[in-house]
Amino acid sequence: MPRIETSGADAAAIAQCGPEHMRAIAAGLTERGLTAHLTDHRVGLDLTATLSPAHLRGAEFWIDEDGYAELRFWYPPGTPPAQITATALRALDAVKPPARDRLDMTAMFGPALPTLDDVAREFSRWHCWEGVADRLYASLRHSSPPLVVAGTTPLALRQRIRDAEAQR
């Protein structure tokens, strides 16, 4: 059975929305007429905001502390497939990152974030892959017992590999 290495550094790297951030999102959505509920679970915060006109099923937006978000809404029966497709494409266009080359991204956000391929090239002794639900893994080649590290982003995976190599 492979060992899965974890560290507190990954939590800091992937946690995007602290309590103040979540409250600010709730306030902004409330200002636009949505009903927002911030829920504090033992494992973290999540926010649900709904827009419910009196005679229609409501639209719902949900986000958690890690930045995972969902938008859910209903179509009336008989809505043409082309209209549903167009709406889905507009929503996806609204959330995808802008098409910019690395220089533009560096100018806007600092050094470019690594991709999984970048991490694999940097650590050639490690086999890197994407698993279920976009979770990223790396295993040290020819290690016994097998050493496997995991992260939710290439940046977090790179840090996990560095931590594992420092412990060896």
CYANA upper distance limits for C-alpha pairs under 8 A (distance plus 0.5 A):
  1 MET  CA    145 PRO  CA      8.37
  1 MET  CA    146 PRO  CA      7.83
  2 PRO  CA    145 PRO  CA      7.33
  2 PRO  CA    146 PRO  CA      5.41
  2 PRO  CA    147 LEU  CA      6.25
  2 PRO  CA    148 VAL  CA      6.45
  3 ARG  CA    145 PRO  CA      8.43
  3 ARG  CA    146 PRO  CA      7.21
  3 ARG  CA    147 LEU  CA      5.97
  3 ARG  CA    148 VAL  CA      6.15
  3 ARG  CA    149 VAL  CA      8.08
  4 ILE  CA    147 LEU  CA      7.61
  4 ILE  CA    148 VAL  CA      5.71
  4 ILE  CA    149 VAL  CA      5.64
  4 ILE  CA    150 ALA  CA      7.22
  5 GLU  CA    147 LEU  CA      8.49
  5 GLU  CA    148 VAL  CA      7.20
  5 GLU  CA    149 VAL  CA      5.46
  5 GLU  CA    150 ALA  CA      7.45
  5 GLU  CA    160 ARG  CA      7.73
  5 GLU  CA    164 ALA  CA      7.82
  6 THR  CA     10 ASP  CA      8.06
  6 THR  CA    149 VAL  CA      7.64
  6 THR  CA    150 ALA  CA      7.85
  6 THR  CA    160 ARG  CA      7.58
  7 SER  CA     11 ALA  CA      8.02
  7 SER  CA    160 ARG  CA      7.69
  8 GLY  CA     12 ALA  CA      7.28
  9 ALA  CA     13 ALA  CA      6.75
  9 ALA  CA    159 GLN  CA      8.32
 10 ASP  CA     14 ILE  CA      6.65
 10 ASP  CA    151 GLY  CA      7.65
 10 ASP  CA    156 ALA  CA      5.96
 10 ASP  CA    159 GLN  CA      8.02
 10 ASP  CA    160 ARG  CA      8.03
 11 ALA  CA     15 ALA  CA      6.30
 13 ALA  CA    155 LEU  CA      8.44
 13 ALA  CA    156 ALA  CA      6.93
 14 ILE  CA     66 ASP  CA      6.68
 14 ILE  CA    152 THR  CA      7.83
 14 ILE  CA    153 THR  CA      8.09
 14 ILE  CA    156 ALA  CA      7.92
 15 ALA  CA     65 GLU  CA      6.67
 15 ALA  CA     66 ASP  CA      5.27
 15 ALA  CA     67 GLY  CA      7.96
 16 GLN  CA     65 GLU  CA      6.61
 16 GLN  CA     66 ASP  CA      5.75
 16 GLN  CA     67 GLY  CA      6.28
 17 CYS  CA     21 HIS  CA      5.76
 17 CYS  CA     22 MET  CA      6.40
 17 CYS  CA     64 ASP  CA      8.00
 17 CYS  CA     65 GLU  CA      5.06
 17 CYS  CA     66 ASP  CA      6.71
 17 CYS  CA     67 GLY  CA      6.87
 18 GLY  CA     22 MET  CA      6.70
 18 GLY  CA     65 GLU  CA      6.77
 19 PRO  CA     23 ARG  CA      6.65
 19 PRO  CA     45 LEU  CA      7.76
 20 GLU  CA     24 ALA  CA      6.69
 21 HIS  CA     25 ILE  CA      6.84
 22 MET  CA     26 ALA  CA      6.73
 22 MET  CA     38 LEU  CA      8.15
 22 MET  CA     45 LEU  CA      8.30
 22 MET  CA     46 ASP  CA      8.31
 22 MET  CA     47 LEU  CA      7.63
 22 MET  CA     65 GLU  CA      7.92
 23 ARG  CA     27 ALA  CA      6.62
 23 ARG  CA     38 LEU  CA      7.97
 24 ALA  CA     28 GLY  CA      6.67
 25 ILE  CA     29 LEU  CA      6.74
 26 ALA  CA     30 THR  CA      6.56
 26 ALA  CA     36 ALA  CA      6.16
 26 ALA  CA     37 HIS  CA      7.92
 26 ALA  CA     38 LEU  CA      7.71
 26 ALA  CA     47 LEU  CA      7.62
 26 ALA  CA     49 ALA  CA      8.01
 27 ALA  CA     31 GLU  CA      6.67
 27 ALA  CA     36 ALA  CA      8.39
 28 GLY  CA     32 ARG  CA      7.12
 29 LEU  CA     33 GLY  CA      7.20
 29 LEU  CA     34 LEU  CA      6.06
 29 LEU  CA     35 THR  CA      8.09
 29 LEU  CA     36 ALA  CA      7.39
 29 LEU  CA     49 ALA  CA      7.61
 30 THR  CA     34 LEU  CA      5.35
 30 THR  CA     35 THR  CA      6.33
 30 THR  CA     36 ALA  CA      6.57
 33 GLY  CA     51 LEU  CA      7.60
 34 LEU  CA     49 ALA  CA      6.35
 34 LEU  CA     50 THR  CA      5.80
 34 LEU  CA     51 LEU  CA      5.37
 34 LEU  CA     52 SER  CA      8.41
 35 THR  CA     49 ALA  CA      5.78
 35 THR  CA     50 THR  CA      5.72
 35 THR  CA     51 LEU  CA      7.05
 36 ALA  CA     47 LEU  CA      7.42
 36 ALA  CA     48 THR  CA      6.21
 36 ALA  CA     49 ALA  CA      4.61
 36 ALA  CA     50 THR  CA      7.07
 37 HIS  CA     47 LEU  CA      6.17
 37 HIS  CA     48 THR  CA      5.78
 37 HIS  CA     49 ALA  CA      6.73
 38 LEU  CA     45 LEU  CA      7.45
 38 LEU  CA     46 ASP  CA      6.39
 38 LEU  CA     47 LEU  CA      4.96
 38 LEU  CA     48 THR  CA      7.06
 39 THR  CA     45 LEU  CA      6.10
 39 THR  CA     46 ASP  CA      5.86
 39 THR  CA     47 LEU  CA      6.67
 40 ASP  CA     44 GLY  CA      6.43
 40 ASP  CA     45 LEU  CA      5.02
 40 ASP  CA     46 ASP  CA      7.18
 41 HIS  CA     45 LEU  CA      6.31
 41 HIS  CA     46 ASP  CA      8.18
 44 GLY  CA     64 ASP  CA      8.08
 44 GLY  CA     65 GLU  CA      6.95
 45 LEU  CA     64 ASP  CA      6.43
 45 LEU  CA     65 GLU  CA      6.17
 46 ASP  CA     62 TRP  CA      7.70
 46 ASP  CA     63 ILE  CA      6.18
 46 ASP  CA     64 ASP  CA      4.66
 46 ASP  CA     65 GLU  CA      6.77
 47 LEU  CA     62 TRP  CA      6.02
 47 LEU  CA     63 ILE  CA      5.82
 47 LEU  CA     64 ASP  CA      6.79
 48 THR  CA     60 GLU  CA      7.43
 48 THR  CA     61 PHE  CA      6.25
 48 THR  CA     62 TRP  CA      4.95
 48 THR  CA     63 ILE  CA      7.28
 49 ALA  CA     60 GLU  CA      6.16
 49 ALA  CA     61 PHE  CA      5.64
 49 ALA  CA     62 TRP  CA      6.88
 50 THR  CA     58 GLY  CA      6.76
 50 THR  CA     59 ALA  CA      6.10
 50 THR  CA     60 GLU  CA      4.87
 50 THR  CA     61 PHE  CA      6.84
 51 LEU  CA     58 GLY  CA      5.68
 51 LEU  CA     59 ALA  CA      5.67
 51 LEU  CA     60 GLU  CA      6.92
 52 SER  CA     56 LEU  CA      7.03
 52 SER  CA     57 ARG  CA      6.68
 52 SER  CA     58 GLY  CA      4.44
 52 SER  CA     59 ALA  CA      6.98
 53 PRO  CA     57 ARG  CA      7.83
 53 PRO  CA     58 GLY  CA      7.13
 57 ARG  CA     73 PHE  CA      8.19
 57 ARG  CA     74 TRP  CA      7.00
 58 GLY  CA     73 PHE  CA      6.98
 58 GLY  CA     74 TRP  CA      7.81
 59 ALA  CA     71 LEU  CA      8.00
 59 ALA  CA     72 ARG  CA      6.23
 59 ALA  CA     73 PHE  CA      4.78
 59 ALA  CA     74 TRP  CA      7.44
 60 GLU  CA     71 LEU  CA      6.32
 60 GLU  CA     72 ARG  CA      5.60
 60 GLU  CA     73 PHE  CA      6.74
 61 PHE  CA     69 ALA  CA      7.82
 61 PHE  CA     70 GLU  CA      6.26
 61 PHE  CA     71 LEU  CA      5.05
 61 PHE  CA     72 ARG  CA      6.88
 62 TRP  CA     69 ALA  CA      5.97
 62 TRP  CA     70 GLU  CA      5.67
 62 TRP  CA     71 LEU  CA      7.02
 63 ILE  CA     67 GLY  CA      6.71
 63 ILE  CA     68 TYR  CA      6.08
 63 ILE  CA     69 ALA  CA      4.69
 63 ILE  CA     70 GLU  CA      7.00
 64 ASP  CA     68 TYR  CA      6.15
 64 ASP  CA     69 ALA  CA      7.18
 75 TYR  CA     79 THR  CA      6.96
 75 TYR  CA     84 ILE  CA      8.38
 79 THR  CA     83 GLN  CA      7.36
 79 THR  CA     84 ILE  CA      7.62
 80 PRO  CA     84 ILE  CA      7.15
 81 PRO  CA     85 THR  CA      6.57
 82 ALA  CA     86 ALA  CA      6.56
 83 GLN  CA     87 THR  CA      6.68
 84 ILE  CA     88 ALA  CA      6.69
 85 THR  CA     89 LEU  CA      6.68
 86 ALA  CA     90 ARG  CA      6.71
 87 THR  CA     91 ALA  CA      6.72
 88 ALA  CA     92 LEU  CA      6.71
 89 LEU  CA     93 ASP  CA      6.53
 90 ARG  CA     94 ALA  CA      6.71
 91 ALA  CA     95 VAL  CA      7.21
 92 LEU  CA     96 LYS  CA      6.65
100 ARG  CA    104 ASP  CA      6.44
100 ARG  CA    105 MET  CA      6.94
101 ASP  CA    105 MET  CA      6.96
102 ARG  CA    106 THR  CA      6.48
102 ARG  CA    112 ALA  CA      7.01
103 LEU  CA    107 ALA  CA      6.65
104 ASP  CA    108 MET  CA      6.72
105 MET  CA    109 PHE  CA      6.21
105 MET  CA    110 GLY  CA      7.60
105 MET  CA    111 PRO  CA      8.25
105 MET  CA    112 ALA  CA      7.00
106 THR  CA    110 GLY  CA      4.91
106 THR  CA    111 PRO  CA      5.42
106 THR  CA    112 ALA  CA      6.05
113 LEU  CA    154 PRO  CA      8.46
113 LEU  CA    155 LEU  CA      7.35
114 PRO  CA    118 ASP  CA      6.08
114 PRO  CA    119 VAL  CA      7.16
114 PRO  CA    154 PRO  CA      6.53
114 PRO  CA    155 LEU  CA      6.65
115 THR  CA    119 VAL  CA      6.99
115 THR  CA    154 PRO  CA      6.12
115 THR  CA    155 LEU  CA      8.34
116 LEU  CA    120 ALA  CA      6.75
116 LEU  CA    128 CYS  CA      7.69
116 LEU  CA    129 TRP  CA      8.09
116 LEU  CA    154 PRO  CA      5.70
117 ASP  CA    121 ARG  CA      6.68
118 ASP  CA    122 GLU  CA      6.68
119 VAL  CA    123 PHE  CA      6.64
119 VAL  CA    128 CYS  CA      8.23
119 VAL  CA    154 PRO  CA      7.23
119 VAL  CA    157 LEU  CA      8.38
119 VAL  CA    158 ARG  CA      6.57
120 ALA  CA    124 SER  CA      6.37
120 ALA  CA    126 TRP  CA      7.29
120 ALA  CA    127 HIS  CA      7.31
120 ALA  CA    128 CYS  CA      6.25
125 ARG  CA    140 LEU  CA      6.61
125 ARG  CA    141 ARG  CA      6.31
126 TRP  CA    138 ALA  CA      6.45
126 TRP  CA    139 SER  CA      5.88
126 TRP  CA    140 LEU  CA      4.98
126 TRP  CA    141 ARG  CA      6.05
127 HIS  CA    138 ALA  CA      5.76
127 HIS  CA    139 SER  CA      5.74
127 HIS  CA    140 LEU  CA      6.94
127 HIS  CA    141 ARG  CA      7.00
128 CYS  CA    136 LEU  CA      7.89
128 CYS  CA    137 TYR  CA      6.16
128 CYS  CA    138 ALA  CA      4.70
128 CYS  CA    139 SER  CA      7.18
129 TRP  CA    136 LEU  CA      6.42
129 TRP  CA    137 TYR  CA      5.92
129 TRP  CA    138 ALA  CA      6.88
130 GLU  CA    134 ASP  CA      6.56
130 GLU  CA    135 ARG  CA      6.40
130 GLU  CA    136 LEU  CA      5.00
130 GLU  CA    137 TYR  CA      6.69
131 GLY  CA    135 ARG  CA      5.69
131 GLY  CA    136 LEU  CA      6.24
131 GLY  CA    137 TYR  CA      7.28
134 ASP  CA    152 THR  CA      7.56
135 ARG  CA    150 ALA  CA      7.59
135 ARG  CA    151 GLY  CA      6.73
135 ARG  CA    152 THR  CA      5.54
135 ARG  CA    153 THR  CA      8.04
136 LEU  CA    150 ALA  CA      6.08
136 LEU  CA    151 GLY  CA      5.79
136 LEU  CA    152 THR  CA      6.30
136 LEU  CA    153 THR  CA      7.26
136 LEU  CA    154 PRO  CA      7.68
136 LEU  CA    157 LEU  CA      7.32
137 TYR  CA    148 VAL  CA      7.33
137 TYR  CA    149 VAL  CA      6.23
137 TYR  CA    150 ALA  CA      4.90
137 TYR  CA    151 GLY  CA      7.01
137 TYR  CA    157 LEU  CA      7.60
138 ALA  CA    148 VAL  CA      6.11
138 ALA  CA    149 VAL  CA      5.91
138 ALA  CA    150 ALA  CA      6.94
138 ALA  CA    157 LEU  CA      8.02
138 ALA  CA    161 ILE  CA      8.05
139 SER  CA    146 PRO  CA      7.60
139 SER  CA    147 LEU  CA      6.04
139 SER  CA    148 VAL  CA      4.78
139 SER  CA    149 VAL  CA      6.93
140 LEU  CA    146 PRO  CA      7.52
140 LEU  CA    147 LEU  CA      6.09
140 LEU  CA    148 VAL  CA      7.12
142 HIS  CA    146 PRO  CA      8.06
143 SER  CA    147 LEU  CA      6.82
149 VAL  CA    157 LEU  CA      7.68
149 VAL  CA    160 ARG  CA      6.67
149 VAL  CA    161 ILE  CA      7.12
149 VAL  CA    164 ALA  CA      8.26
150 ALA  CA    157 LEU  CA      6.40
150 ALA  CA    160 ARG  CA      7.53
151 GLY  CA    156 ALA  CA      5.73
151 GLY  CA    157 LEU  CA      5.02
151 GLY  CA    160 ARG  CA      7.70
152 THR  CA    156 ALA  CA      6.93
152 THR  CA    157 LEU  CA      7.55
153 THR  CA    157 LEU  CA      6.64
154 PRO  CA    158 ARG  CA      6.55
155 LEU  CA    159 GLN  CA      6.92
156 ALA  CA    160 ARG  CA      6.76
157 LEU  CA    161 ILE  CA      6.74
158 ARG  CA    162 ARG  CA      6.77
159 GLN  CA    163 ASP  CA      6.62
160 ARG  CA    164 ALA  CA      6.61
161 ILE  CA    165 GLU  CA      6.62
162 ARG  CA    166 ALA  CA      6.63
163 ASP  CA    167 GLN  CA      6.88
164 ALA  CA    168 ARG  CA      6.99
